[in-house]
Structures are given as C-alpha cells and as structure tokens.
Amino acid sequence: MNEKTCCLAVYLIYLFIGTGYMAGQDNPWGITSGGLIPKGLTPGGLSMKEAAERAAAVSPELRGTEAQQVLREGSWALGFRAFLPKLSISASEDDRLSLVGTDSFTKSYTLSIQQLVWDGGRLAASRNIEKAELNLARLALKRKTAEIGESVINLYRTIIYNQALLEIKEANLKSLEMQYSILREEVSRGLALESDLQEAELSLESNRLDTRKLQMDMETAQLELADALGLAKLPSLSDRIDTEYAAAVKPSDLNNLVSFVGQIALQVHPDLISERFAIQKMQVQLQSASRAWWPTFKLSGDVSVLGDRYPLSRYNYSLGLVMEFSSPLISGSLGARAGKEGPYDTTGRLQSSLEPIPDPASSLSKQSLEAMLSLEQEKYQLQLKQIERETQRLLHSCVMAEERRLLARKQVELSRKRYELQEIKHSLGQATMLDVMKAQNELAQVETALVEAAVNLLQTERRLEQFLDLSPGELGTFLQHLQGVQS
C-alpha cells in the first residue's frame, strides 16, 4: 500500500467517524442540562437533593443549634407548671435554754400552698412571647439549614456543569487531533500550507490547556463537596445537565401563574413568615403592656402542726388572699388572712403596702411598642408588594431563560450545518482542513453556550423554588398540582 493510498484511507475514516459522530446525533456527546435527570449508568448515585439533606445532617453547627432549640422548646412546655398550685413543706425546731425559768423545745411541720387566681393574662402573655421567640428561632434554624443546603447545591451544580463542559471539550479535542493528523499529512503532501499547520498546533494546544484547567476546576469542586458532606471520597453523582429539559414555566401559562404563584408565595415565603412572627410577638407585648396596671390575685393557705414533744399536740391553719398591683404612679399590695390556732384561738390579719411613683418611665413603654408595631406592619405591607413584584420577575425570568436555551439550541444546529458544509467543501478542495478545524471549534463553543443557557434555566428555576420554599426539582410537580387545582 503506497503513501497516497494510506492518506486516502485515513481521510475516509475521518469522514466516516466525524460526519456520523457530529451530524448523526442531536446531542453528540450525551450532554444534558437545564433539568436534572438521573444518569442511567450510575444507579444509587448521590442526587442533588440528597446532597443538600446530608450536608445539613452532618453540620456540627446545625446539630448544636437544633439541640439547643429542642431544649428551649421543652423548657417552654414544662413552663406550664406556673399555672398550677405551688406547694412547699418546711420543718423546724426551736430550742431555748433559759437561766431563769423553764427551757422550751418547739417542733413544727408546715404545709403551704399558693395558687394564682388571676393576673390579668400577664403569665399567658409572657408564655406567648416566649413561644413567638421560639418560632422565630425555629425559622432562623430552618433558614440556616437552607443556606447550608444551597451552598452544597451550588457545588453540585458546578460539578455537573464542569462535567458537561469537559465532555464537550474532550470530544472536541479528540476530533481536532484527528483533523490535525490529516492536516499534517496534507502539508507533507504539499496540499496545505505550513502556516496552516502552525495555526492548527496553536489551536490544539489552547484546547488542551482549557481542558486541563476545566479538569482542575472540577476536581477542586469535588473536594469541596466531599468535605461539605463529611466524606473522604465523593460518590458518583446521579444528576446531570439536560439540554432538552422542558421548562416548568410555560409562556402560555404565565398570566395565570403570576396570580396563583403570588398567592402561594405570600403564605410560604420565609421573609414574610418571619415578619408575621415578629408582628405577633409585638402584639402580645403591647397587650401585656396595656394590662400592666391590672391587679394580680393570689390565694394562699398553710397548715402546721407543732408541739414540745412527740406526738405533736397543737395545730394551726390559715387562708389568705393577696392583691398586688403596679403602675407608673403607684404600686403595692393588699392582703387579708384568717385562720385558727387550735383548739380555741381564731386569728385574722390585714396588711397593705404602697409605693408612690415607682417607675414613671414605664408609662412610655406602651407608646413605644405601638410605634414599633406600626413600623413593623408598614414594613410587612412593603414586603407584600415586593413579593408580588418578585413573583412576576422570577416567572418572567424563567420564561426568558427558556427562550435563551431554545435560541442556543438553534445556534448549535446552525453551527453543526456550517461544520458539515466545511467538510463538504474540503472534500471538494474548496476549503482547507484548517477551515474545518475552525468550524469544529465554533461548534464546540456553541455547544458550550447551550449548556450554559440550560444551567442558567436551572439556576433561575431554583431561585423560584427557594422563593416558594421548595426542595430542588419540586417546581414542575408543584406547578402541575397548582394548575390541576385551578382547573
């Protein structure tokens, strides 16, 4: 076999592989993007949602905060004890040794009970304030969990994005190397210029450097993700980029979705929930401040047995009612107690105390709380309008991202036809192999742009999912369910 036959054989093999590989497939490298779909070859791999959940589960900070939150909620539940009677038991022995007269030895045992009758709702208000604070703390914990999960989702998305680009670049590099070998043979046969070969070498080396840089970026992201998940080695990832993914938000449904999604967002948006809890807490504080001057009534009683020696022969008991009040101008208490010291004596006691102008500055607390509540309510109304505008913006962004993805896909189709045309021209002697390599590079670039457009669609939909407090990948199911409810 002579050199001319060898050159022709290599060229025919290139045409067969290159044309079939590039023109015979809509997605030649198997790259998918936009939505996340499981890889068929990696069963049991780690999904994006599982990665976010695992990152939250292994976070020491979250575990410590969650433990503290559980203890605080348990303490609040046990605080109901304040509504129940308070019991106390005491025992004493009084010894008196006298130089003149007889000595005395008195022993006594006392059982006391105290019950809150009415406090103007202050205790209930205090518990409601504590409950509102717990709700705010629980919401903050949830948002911290979401932040950690979202950081892992970004790392995960970076890895699968780099994987998609790496597949494109490796396939492009493989085709360029084959084309370069043909160009070098053409130069040796005098069918191409030496300057074309040098330019092709520069292009080939540039693609190699870009491929290696992308590999390093992906390895770095993999190490960061493994560290965030608490793993020594990152397992296979079950999600990938799908360039043919159909967007969850359809342009035809946009007008209806703006209204219904906006209503859902007003109920579930984390910022609005936090603001509602804050307003609820402030309303309870204002109610408590308004009732601060209301009196408190407490019922108390005690029973005692005493004597000089066992068995104890004397007893007494008493029952009393105490009224306590407090205001900026006057505070004090008024109490009455009646009882009996057996077997013959009856006792009674009336006691009162007053303190004028105890805390005049507290008279301004109600006005201060009213001003703060008004400010919080205005802030909430402003957030409602912002949420409505943000709903429209996010839905329109999803539609625009889908349109950009479709435009990028059309650009890939045009670039692929341009590449095929250059191959035909080269076979007819109307174009050089360098022109074919340039068309190959252009095709790889627009394939990369398609992946970027699909990732942009994925990121835009993820922002809408966060807006609606949804997990990754739940937007499509949520919108389908919403449309079903509408119909």
TAZI-V274208 format. One record per backbone hydrogen bond with DSSP energy under -0.5 kcal/mol. CO is the residue of the C=O (numbers start at 1). NH is the residue of the N-H. Records with the same first field share a line. If there is no record, write none. Layout:
CO=NH, NH
This chain:
2=6
3=7
4=8
5=9
6=10
7=11
8=12
9=13
10=14
11=15
12=16
13=17
14=18
15=19
16=20
17=21
18=22
19=23, 24
20=24
27=30
32=242
33=35, 245
35=37, 242
37=240
39=42
42=45
45=47
46=238, 239
47=51
48=52
49=53
50=54
51=55
52=56
53=57
54=58
55=59
58=60
59=63
60=64
61=65
62=66
63=67
64=68
65=69
66=70
67=71
68=72
69=73
70=74
71=75
72=76
73=77
74=78
75=79
77=80
78=81
79=82
80=83
81=84
85=87
86=114
88=112
90=110
92=108
93=95
94=106
96=98, 104
99=101
104=96
105=107
106=94
107=307
108=92
109=305
110=90
111=303
112=88
113=301
114=86
115=117, 299
118=297
119=122
121=125
122=126
123=127
124=128
125=129
126=130
127=131
128=132
129=133
130=134
131=135
132=136
133=137
134=138
135=139
136=140
137=141
138=142
139=143
140=144
141=145
142=146
143=147
144=148
145=149
146=150
147=151
148=152
149=153
150=154
151=155
152=156
153=157
154=158
155=159
156=160
157=161
158=162
159=163
160=164
161=165
162=166
163=167
164=168
165=169
166=170
167=171
168=172
169=173
170=174
171=175
172=176
173=177
174=178
175=179
176=180
177=181
178=182
179=183
180=184
181=185
182=186
183=187
184=188
185=189
186=191, 192
187=190
193=197
194=198
195=199
196=200
197=201
198=202
199=203
200=204
201=205
202=206
203=207
204=208
205=209
206=210
207=211
208=212
209=213
210=214
211=215
212=216
213=217
214=218
215=219
216=220
217=221
218=222
219=223
220=224
221=225
222=226
223=227
224=228
225=229
226=231
227=230
236=46
238=39
240=37
241=32, 33, 243
242=35, 245
245=247
248=250
250=253
251=254
253=257
254=258
255=259
256=260
257=261, 262
258=262
259=263
260=264
261=265
262=266
263=267
264=267, 268
265=269
269=273
270=274
271=275
272=276
273=277
274=278
275=279
276=280
277=281
278=282
279=283
280=284
281=285
282=286
283=287
284=288
285=289
286=290
287=291
289=292
291=294
296=324
297=117, 118
298=322
299=115
300=320
301=113
302=318
303=111
304=316
305=109
306=314
307=107
314=306
315=342
316=304
317=340
318=302
319=338
320=300
321=336
322=298
323=334
324=296
325=332
328=359
329=357
330=327
331=355
332=325
333=353
334=323
335=351
336=321
337=349
338=319
339=347
340=317, 342
341=344, 345
345=341
347=339
349=337
351=335
353=333
355=331
359=362
360=363
361=364
362=365
364=368
365=369
366=370
367=371
368=372
369=373
370=374
371=375
372=376
373=377
374=378
375=379
376=380
377=381
378=382
379=383
380=384
381=385
382=386
383=387
384=388
385=389
386=390
387=391
388=392
389=393
390=394
391=395
392=396
393=397
394=398
395=399
396=400
397=401
398=402
399=403
400=404
401=405
402=406
403=407
404=408
405=409
406=410
407=411
408=412
409=413
410=414
411=415
412=416
413=417
414=418
415=419
416=420
417=421
418=422
419=423
420=424
421=425
422=426
423=427
424=428
425=430, 431
426=429
432=436
433=437
434=438
435=439
436=440
437=441
438=442
439=443
440=444
441=445
442=446
443=447
444=448
445=449
446=450
447=451
448=452
449=453
450=454
451=455
452=456
453=457
454=458
455=459
456=460
457=461
458=462
459=463
460=464
461=465
462=466
463=467
464=468
465=470
466=469
471=474
474=478
475=479
476=480
477=481
478=482
479=483
480=484
481=485
482=486
483=487
